Amino acid sequence: MAFESLASKLQATFQKLRGKGKLTEDDVKQAMREVRIALLEADVNLKVVKEFVEKVRERAVGSEVLQSLTPGQQVIKIVNDELTALMGGTQSRLAQAAKPPTVVLMVGLQGAGKTTTTGKLGLQLVKMQKRPLLVACDVYRPAAIKQLQVLGEQLKIPVFAMGDQVRPVEIAKAAIEHARVHGNDYVLVDTAGRLHIDDQLMQELKDLDEALHPSETLLVVDAMTGQDAVNVAESFHQQLQITGLILTKLDGDTRGGAALSVRSVTGCPIKYVGMGEKLDALEPFHPDRMASRILGMGDVLTLIEKAQQSIDEKKAAEMEKKFRRAEFTLDDFLDQLGQVRNLGPLDQILGMLPGMGKMKQQLSGVEVSDKQISRVEAIIRSMTSKERQEPKVIDASRKRRIAKGSGTTVQEVNRLLKQFEDMQKMMKQFSGMAKKMGKKGKKG
Ligand code: GDP
């Protein structure tokens, strides 16, 4: 999980401040020393760390803070503000051309996640009711063309390709024409990657830039490479006018140094972050929400947006009805688990709940929970339809069969059935209560 150790260190530092009724300059100094070490350990650029700590210290030793009744909280607020500012302040949205199609050039080194991200961005646009066209311009690796085509098929997004014998500029121009004719409002151009920055690559990207005048040139960088990612971004930006960054693999970057430094070093805004291999694991980047996650204050807004995107409202309403009537079956239970799953890996979801950061560390078994959900799903899937509707019929021999079929144990099957029974009892009580309250409501 991103920022894991930085988050826990900062939270520990602020915990100490929070407990104090009054702060002295020495307290602030000590806290800033800890913040500085935490940031350096998170692989944040040295210059960025220095400036950051100095800004926070200056504001924190101001008289309003030291004399306030809740100085600890004031310091946290300052750190929150400055972290937000460090990452760009406000959200930087994807541009939209005055006259469609909006052309987006996707650039980056090989392996950064450029092709995958092109597909993910396409999916984001589809969710925003747009009609993207993906364009395969990496003519040096035929596998890259195929990769984009496969992605397009999976996502049901059209892919424009002309093989590997045509120059990228020609392909891209033809693609834009194709988009005009077919009503595609966004053209996402997947360009060639290289292992290292070289002149030939840069020339090709410059040619594309000149020929297409893209609204956006987005550089995809791998957050897991830390300060290397920042260096790559700087070199690209010097040669091409990058309009924004996409940091991938932030899910695997436990330190978070690139995310915290790259904006300040390059001046380019981070537009999106990749949070996993799955195709819906791309999030618009909100500096304030990210700061809040780092400080353990959660990110409820992103969670709500995710829920809105992935939970089927009609289904939720149906589910609620069943719940009220206590008609909830194991099939419904399976469905619900699937919906929670759709939101993303459990540890990421928990990280978005305020205060969960700390609890997660205490639990330290959250990854297991993802596995546990899989086991529960496997158990229910191994039941017949009758068993799911009427768990009462499940006798000892059926339990053995279910355990075998799901690769679990009879104890686990028992535990699930017991939990489900308890849940049903609770629902009956609830629905009983709701009915009574309903009647009272009518009378009153
Ligand atoms: P390209 O060479 O830059 O086009 O890179 P690819 O799109 O082929 O991606 C390289 C690898 O990175 C693939 O295995 C992707 O699944 C993986 N990847 C891309 N983005 C993310 C991300 O946000 N998180 C994780 N965990 N993996 C990612």
Residues whose N, C-alpha, C, O or C-beta is under 5 A from the ligand:
A	BS01	GDP	L109 Q110 G111 A112 G113 K114 T115 T116 T117 G193 T248 K249 L250 G252 G274 M275 G276 E277 A281
